[in-house]
Amino acid sequence: MPELPEVESVRRQLAPRLVGRRVSRVTVDPAMPRYDRPRDAEGGRIDDLRRRGKYLIADLDTDRDLILHLGMTGILRWRGEDGWDGSDAYVRATVELDDGSVLDFRDVRRFGTFVVTPAGDHSGLPTLASLGPEPLSGAFTRDGFHRALSSTRQQVKPFLLSQRPVAGVGNIYADEALWRARIRPTARRVGRERSDRLWHAIRTVLAESIEREGTTFRDYQMVNGESGRNADFLVAYGQGGRPCPRCGEPMRKGVVGGRGTTWCARCQR
């Protein structure tokens, strides 16, 4: 599933062409389970395109928000560019703009979200409404993060994936940050020194991945059809059985909180 760096990379490519444009028409697959009132975006001018966690939010001048989540396999592509003609059977929604451009939303597994809400009212999307602070913003502080970790005895990796202590961290970047911070994914107690290390590691791995435009394994592509470049730089996620880059111990792979997880049993405690 695309995480914060992937969604931010998509936002940066979309924003210059979406902001200031008016939505002329929205066409959707009526069988999509996570679509709600998408045609309410019609007639609205997109005044801003923001990212919140793993969500894209277009602010419309009609006092509505157009909210998009890529799900596991969602891809956004401009019609007529890089050989894309929109004829793919997996195109679930099409947004036509007042300059004649057309944006397609392709989603093989149909887990994507396309919702229009009153501006600022995200109560119908509980995960979005309850997101923790943005990790690269001033709202994500060492003190606040330490308090969040101290408030639970849940294993640290599932707690990160809940999106409550910090927004946008998914399976890939949780593994990467925990490895950098030398914290085992199953740890239930994270003291102040270790929480500070994890705070810094989260910010670092996300910022570095944004610079490389995200991580592509199979489905994720940017709007221009290119893949992210971060996969070659991963040191933990997906590296089970390979030597730990820090101590040489074979990396272990297992399941933590229902998610595939990789860690070093020697240097992550």
Disulfide bonds with the S-S distance in Angstrom:
none
